[in-house]
Amino acid sequence: LGKTAIVTGASSGIGQATAKELASKGYHVLLAARREDRLIALKKEIEAAGGTADYKITDVTSRSEMTALIEAGLETNGTIDVLVNNAGLMPLSFMNKLKVDEWDKMIDVNIKGVLYGIAAVLPVMEKQKFGHILTISSVAGHTISKGSAVYSGTKFAVRAITEGLRQEIDPSHEIRVTIVSPGAVETELTDTITDEDIITAFKNGQPMEMLKAQDIANAIAFAVEQPAYVDVNEILIRPRQQP
Ligand code: NJP
């Protein structure tokens, strides 16, 4: 039987690159996100390269959709080997702009989406006694800067939740838990920023060579491919030029 990996936020950026990377390593990949056209295109791309993939339209902020996603993943081989809780948003803003709707969205997607993924997959992995849960935090889950307060808050939370989960795993189970914390990666993540002052600050910032989504996909594949007794707890990865 082959192995199944589920990737949320697979329609873009890091999730898309990770899905392709895991498919190239022989995983059957279940692609999850809201934009169906992109998931269909990615499934075709993976299949054209000799891999296998399915997709399921999923909003990670819905607990029932996350449960249905894990159930769909089980249909292929009867196991879930890897869940990459990757979907996330980063509408940075200064707090006094009171972009409360954006705070709500970040909490829903970045924190609750991860929790719903864990809630759906943990009983499955405990039953099968193996599996690998990965979450995507950030350099912003280690440091706080002006404009990143709420985003950092969500990414600190992701690290806390993931590390707490790791400690609670029954040592007799081959279940691994990994945090991946990227610095600046060239993706569509900044498209959700509406605060003009942040957009201007980005434009006037020091130019640097950013990470590619593939660099993070490589880090995820590294963690996943370790032997079962090795749990890579966290990978913190910045562009060389990022302070
Ligand atoms: O961003 P982007 P990245 N339900 O915008 C999905 C973290 N990170 O690849 O639903 C389900 O290209 C959305 O899909 P769709 C970051 O915080 C990044 O950079 O179709 N999915 C899309 O596939 C995040 O956790 C950087 O709109 C939902 C994906 O999320 C992760 O990396 C640095 C959704 C976003 O793709 C991937 O972000 C860092 C929902 N409700 C951490 N809402 C960086 N890029 O610099 C969104 O430290 N998605």
Boltz pocket constraint, residues with backbone or C-beta under 6 A from the ligand:
constraints:
  - pocket:
      binder: B
      contacts: [[A, 8], [A, 9], [A, 10], [A, 11], [A, 12], [A, 13], [A, 14], [A, 15], [A, 32], [A, 33], [A, 34], [A, 35], [A, 58], [A, 59], [A, 60], [A, 61], [A, 85], [A, 86], [A, 87], [A, 88], [A, 89], [A, 90], [A, 109], [A, 136], [A, 137], [A, 138], [A, 139], [A, 140], [A, 181], [A, 182], [A, 183], [A, 184], [A, 185], [A, 186], [A, 187], [A, 188], [A, 189], [A, 190]]
      max_distance: 6.0
